[in-house]
Amino acid sequence: MPGSSPLWPTVGSIVSGSIGVLLQLALLLLALTVVRKQSPSGSVLMAASAVLMMLLTIAYPIAYTALARVAKGVESYVATSSIPGIAVSLARAAGFLLLLAGIYKTATDGHSS
């Protein structure tokens, strides 16, 4: 877009990442305080989810930027970035599965089957 500042995508990325980290930190604190009282095992799963997702939120943009500098040309960049993109997607799925397992464990602790 003519006349637009290249700063806006960077600001948007920082704001988006910061909100993500703050929400994941809130989940971690919730898991280690409130949930822990009800379900210690559910708390561990939820905390693991929060930590994994927080690490991904912080590390992915850094790794993606590093890939952009290493890859030479558009084709190389697309090929090089696809594998880490898939890996991050799988890691995020694992994080959500941990969260769901923690919610399930918390909901079912103390109930006999």
BELQUI-V433996 format. One record per helix or strand of 2 or more residues. SS is the DSSP state (hx for helix, st for strand). FROM is the first residue (numbers start at 1). LEN is the number of residues. If there is no record, write none. Layout:
BEGIN
{{SS FROM LEN} {SS FROM LEN}}
END
This chain:
BEGIN
{{hx 7 32} {hx 40 31} {hx 74 35}}
END
